[in-house]
Amino acid sequence: MTPTPISRRTLLKHGGVGLAGLSVLRVAGPAHAFPLAQDAIVIPWLDQPEPNPVPEVIVRQLDWEELDSWLTPVDQFFVIKHFDLPELNERDWRLEIGGLVARPMTLTLADLKARERQEVTFTLECSGNSAFPFNKGLVGNAIWAGTPLASLLDEAGVQEPGSEVVFWGADAGEQTWREMTITEHFARGMSVSDARDTNTMLVFEMNGEPLPPLHGFPLRLIAPGWYGVANVKWLRRIEVLDRRYMGHFMARDYVTIREEEHDGETVWTFTTVSRARLKSAPAKVTRQGGRYRIMGAAWGAPLSGVEVQIDEEPWQSATLTEEGGEFAWTFWTVDWGTPSPGEHSVTSRATAASGEVQPAPDDPLLTAKSTFWESNGQITRQVRIP
């Protein structure tokens, strides 16, 4: 089938797109990769991603069938780029902290590296991941290292009535507002209390190496538990405001539009994409010695368990082979045994420790949306057993 062409403008416009007693199997000890014996082979999915119509935006995606490491290598980590790729160097780069602060600051990268060091393992996902047939791999897991943001805000002295912290990137591009065309830098805001979260960091390392240019060199924001758009790359300025920041990527794009009924009247709501949602995905099917295994990942919240449904059969519990903690994904497997030859469907659903269950695609939470952001419905893949 020929995919329907989707322009960058259309893509961005439309994006702007508990089980009590759940049985959970867990294996002891770390397993930082899907075990693949020497004689095991990967059975390719039938529903391979369609050609990417916006390579200037979606630069790279994770190939699920190649996934064999709990930490995603940098060269396999997905990349979204809305504007240009800034050409920055450590010698000339500076970070400014200003706005409603008592003591404005200008810092070099060396200044930031000399401060308290903090690390977090965080699975970063684009909020539009898996919303289209061409974007199944906009997720990855890495160890991010940097310095806490809260202590910098304390030193700068957030003043009353400061309520919003805006993070400005060095990347910029043209945007049209009614008849006016402007050059706008990528920027996102969050409340002062969210910015002060102990896990929110200014990051200069990814998986033990300096941030690569495509991932925000020399400095980016990492806000564990938030969708990728909030984790601003190529940081150059942090500004405290006394009002909500309403730039393009807060007020027009990365906005979820939802239809709701109130007293018999249809009401449309508009909310800015922010915190990540519970999700899981089948990664691959392998065969070894005539027996089959299904492997996958789940993320977005501390987990209670993962279940898998094959065709129309009852849901069965998966084995959690590597538990990621609060912010990192968990790998899971299901021994499929010797399935019958032919085409089969494989669906996964995660359950959070809070009791929340990953919704089915026809759940009202998802069907009421007219945009594709925050697409965390259950994912079904198709495979043919020879």
Secondary structure, 3 states (H helix, E strand, C coil): CCCCCCCHHHHHHHHCCCCCCCCCEECCCCCCCCCCCCCCEEECECCCCCCCCCCCCEEECCCHHHCCCCCCCHHHCCEECCCCCCCCCCCCCCEEEEECECCCEEECHHHHHCCCCEEEEEEEECCCCCCCCCCCCCEEEEEEEEEEHHHHHHHHCECCCCCEEEEEEEEEEEEEECCEEEEEEEEEEEEHHHHCCCCCEEEEEECCEECCHHHCCCCEEECCCECHHHCCCCEEEEEEECCCCCCHHHHHCCEEEEEEEECCEEEEEEEECCECCCEEEEEEEEEECCEEEEEEEEECCCEEEEEEEECCCCCEECEEEECCCCCCCEEEEEEEECCCCEEEEEEEEEEECCCCECCCCCCHHHHCECCCCCCCCCEEEEEEEC
